[in-house]
Amino acid sequence: MHAAYYAVYHAATAILLTKRGDLTLTAMPSNHAEIRHHFSALVQRLAIENPAEADDLREAGAILLERYAARQEGDYGAAPFSGDDVKQSVARARRFFEIGRKLFGLNRADFK
């Protein structure tokens, strides 16, 4: 859970860095809450501007939030995760990268 979240988190950070000119940021977000907030704002705005991509954009935003919640539960919660839970978490992280490549030009080689 931890690794899947951080993979998505760092990819979201990279997207924010590449889209910074499209945002009204005076400084790059510096913590997890700010990254989640600004990424969510970015995907919401882009979904309005690009209705054909809205579903993928919203899914990317949801994946970031899901993986954060799963990491919190995995790192600080009492309930253990099953092998299937971990596989699902990795699959959701991979889906984030698919969307990132398609909509933001993330290069898979950058995330090996």
C-alpha positions in Angstrom: 0.0 0.0 0.0 2.8 2.3 1.0 4.8 1.9 -2.3 1.7 2.1 -4.5 0.7 5.4 -2.9 4.2 6.9 -3.2 4.4 5.9 -6.9 1.2 7.7 -7.5 2.2 10.6 -5.3 5.4 11.2 -7.1 3.8 10.9 -10.5 1.2 13.5 -9.4 4.0 15.7 -8.3 5.7 15.3 -11.7 2.4 16.2 -13.4 2.1 19.3 -11.3 5.6 20.3 -12.1 5.0 20.0 -15.8 1.6 21.7 -15.6 2.8 24.4 -13.2 2.4 27.2 -15.8 -1.3 26.2 -16.1 -1.8 26.6 -12.4 -1.9 29.8 -10.3 0.9 28.6 -8.1 3.4 31.0 -6.7 5.4 28.0 -5.3 5.3 24.3 -5.8 3.2 22.5 -3.2 5.5 21.2 -0.5 3.6 18.6 1.3 1.2 15.7 0.7 -2.0 17.6 1.4 -1.0 20.4 -0.9 -0.1 18.0 -3.7 -3.5 16.2 -3.3 -5.3 19.5 -3.2 -3.6 21.1 -6.3 -3.8 17.8 -8.3 -7.5 17.6 -7.6 -8.0 21.2 -8.6 -6.0 20.6 -11.8 -8.0 17.5 -12.8 -11.3 19.3 -12.0 -10.4 22.3 -14.2 -9.1 20.1 -17.0 -12.2 17.9 -16.9 -14.3 21.0 -17.5 -12.0 22.3 -20.3 -11.7 18.8 -21.9 -15.0 16.9 -21.5 -13.8 14.0 -23.6 -11.1 13.4 -21.0 -13.2 14.1 -18.0 -13.7 10.5 -16.9 -10.0 9.7 -17.0 -9.1 12.9 -15.3 -11.5 12.3 -12.5 -10.3 8.7 -12.2 -6.8 9.9 -11.8 -7.8 12.3 -9.0 -9.8 9.5 -7.3 -6.8 7.1 -7.5 -4.5 9.6 -5.8 -7.0 9.9 -2.9 -7.7 6.2 -2.7 -4.1 5.3 -2.6 -3.5 7.9 0.2 -6.3 6.5 2.3 -5.0 2.9 1.8 -1.5 4.0 2.7 -2.8 5.7 5.9 -4.7 2.5 6.8 -1.7 0.3 5.9 0.8 2.4 7.9 -1.3 3.4 10.9 -4.4 1.1 10.9 -5.0 -2.1 12.7 -6.4 -4.2 9.9 -4.0 -6.1 7.7 -4.3 -6.1 4.0 -4.7 -9.3 1.9 -2.6 -10.2 -1.0 -5.6 -9.4 -3.2 -5.8 -5.9 -1.6 -2.2 -5.3 -2.5 -2.6 -6.5 -6.1 -5.6 -4.1 -6.4 -3.6 -1.3 -5.1 -0.8 -1.9 -7.6 -3.3 -2.2 -10.4 -4.8 1.2 -9.4 -1.3 2.7 -9.4 -0.7 1.3 -12.9 -4.0 2.7 -14.1 -2.9 6.2 -12.8 0.3 5.8 -14.9 -1.8 4.8 -18.0 -3.8 8.0 -17.6 -0.7 10.0 -16.9 0.9 8.8 -20.1 -2.2 9.4 -22.1 -3.2 12.8 -20.8 0.0 14.3 -19.4 2.8 12.7 -21.5 4.4 10.8 -18.6 7.1 8.5 -19.9 7.0 5.0 -18.5 10.7 4.8 -18.6 10.8 7.6 -16.1 8.9 5.4 -13.6 10.7 2.1 -13.6 
